[in-house]
């Protein structure tokens, strides 16, 4: 699989330079799906952008999603007729956009898509993520048909979590790429 067919899907506000997604992008040449507006994410715009990028890929892609990027993947999969363009997805730290505080910060992203993803997926969640309780993350993994991995007490699994290149998650990505 070409590195250009691994797509990085950051969440709200994007992923900064010390985020594991950005590190993977730099180290391995993966492609970030850029959005028009990282601060005011519009669900329909994000879905359309992912659809466009996937249709331009020469072979099915593996998606690497963080935070709102996970909801983005599930929302895209629920509406696209091109889900065969995805080989698998690594989903990390999905936020509970149905919580009142997040629903206000991220209008238009609730309700959470609940149908099973039509491709293999792995969901990493932290036991102390401030944006999603562990039991909620487990339920999302079950709803989406994703394998669930408890990353331990690491916050939102972002740059503040000091994961570096995060070899544990990278090993899961390599498995998805080989599948």
SVG drawing of the C-alpha trace seen along z (x, -y; Angstrom):
<svg xmlns="http://www.w3.org/2000/svg" viewBox="-29 -28 39 37">
<polyline fill="none" stroke="black" stroke-width="0.4" points="0.0,0.0 1.3,-3.4 1.9,-5.9 -0.3,-8.3 -3.3,-6.0 -3.1,-6.4 -5.2,-9.4 -4.8,-11.4 -8.1,-12.8 -7.5,-15.3 -10.3,-16.4 -11.6,-19.8 -8.8,-22.5 -6.6,-20.1 -3.5,-18.3 -0.5,-20.4 3.2,-19.6 3.7,-17.4 0.6,-15.3 1.2,-11.7 -0.8,-12.2 1.5,-15.0 4.5,-12.9 3.3,-10.0 2.5,-12.3 6.1,-13.7 7.8,-10.4 5.8,-8.1 4.5,-10.6 0.9,-10.0 -1.7,-12.5 -3.6,-14.8 -7.2,-15.5 -7.2,-19.3 -10.5,-21.0 -11.7,-24.4 -12.3,-25.4 -10.7,-23.6 -12.3,-25.9 -15.9,-25.7 -16.3,-22.2 -19.3,-21.6 -20.3,-18.0 -21.5,-18.1 -18.4,-19.9 -16.1,-17.5 -17.9,-14.5 -17.8,-15.9 -14.1,-16.6 -13.3,-13.1 -15.4,-11.7 -13.5,-13.8 -10.1,-12.7 -11.1,-9.0 -12.3,-9.2 -8.9,-10.6 -7.0,-7.7 -5.6,-5.1 -6.5,-2.3 -8.5,-1.8 -7.2,-3.9 -6.7,-3.4 -8.1,-6.2 -6.3,-7.4 -8.8,-9.5 -8.5,-11.4 -11.3,-12.8 -13.9,-14.5 -12.2,-12.7 -13.7,-9.4 -17.2,-10.9 -16.3,-12.2 -15.5,-8.6 -18.7,-7.2 -20.8,-10.0 -19.1,-9.6 -19.6,-5.8 -23.3,-6.3 -23.9,-8.4 -21.3,-7.4 -21.9,-4.9 -18.1,-4.6 -17.3,-2.8 -15.3,-0.2 -12.7,-3.0 -11.7,-2.4 -9.7,0.7 -9.8,0.0 -9.8,-2.7 -7.8,-3.5 -10.1,-5.5 -8.6,-7.3 -10.4,-9.1 -13.9,-9.7 -15.6,-12.6 -19.2,-12.2 -20.7,-14.9 -24.1,-14.1 -23.0,-15.5 -24.5,-19.0 -21.1,-20.8 -19.8,-19.3 -23.1,-19.6 -22.9,-23.4 -19.2,-23.5 -19.7,-21.3 -23.2,-22.0 -24.4,-19.7 -22.3,-16.7 -25.0,-15.1 -26.5,-12.6 -23.6,-10.1 -23.8,-7.7 -24.4,-4.3 -24.3,-1.8 -21.5,0.7 -18.6,-0.5 -18.4,1.5 -14.6,2.0 -12.3,3.3 -11.6,0.8 -9.8,0.4 -10.8,-2.1 -8.3,-3.4 -9.8,-5.2 -8.3,-6.5 -9.7,-5.7 -9.7,-9.4 -10.5,-11.2 -12.2,-14.5 -14.4,-14.3 -15.7,-10.8 -16.3,-8.4 -14.7,-5.0 -18.1,-3.2 -19.3,-5.5 -16.2,-4.8 -16.7,-1.1 -20.3,-1.4 -19.2,-3.4 -16.7,-0.7 -19.4,1.9 -21.9,-0.1 -19.2,-0.7 -18.0,2.9 -14.5,1.8 -12.0,3.7 -11.6,1.8 -8.2,1.0 -8.0,-0.7 -5.0,-3.0 -5.0,-3.6 -5.1,-7.0 -3.7,-9.1 -6.2,-12.0 -7.4,-12.8 -4.6,-10.8 -3.2,-13.9 0.0,-15.9 -0.7,-16.7 -0.6,-12.9 3.1,-12.8 2.7,-9.7 5.5,-10.6 5.4,-8.4 3.0,-6.1 4.3,-2.6 1.3,-0.7 -1.2,-2.5 1.3,-2.4 1.4,1.4 -2.4,1.5 -2.2,-0.7 0.3,1.7 -2.1,4.6 -5.0,2.6 -2.7,1.9 -1.8,5.5 -5.4,6.8"/>
</svg>
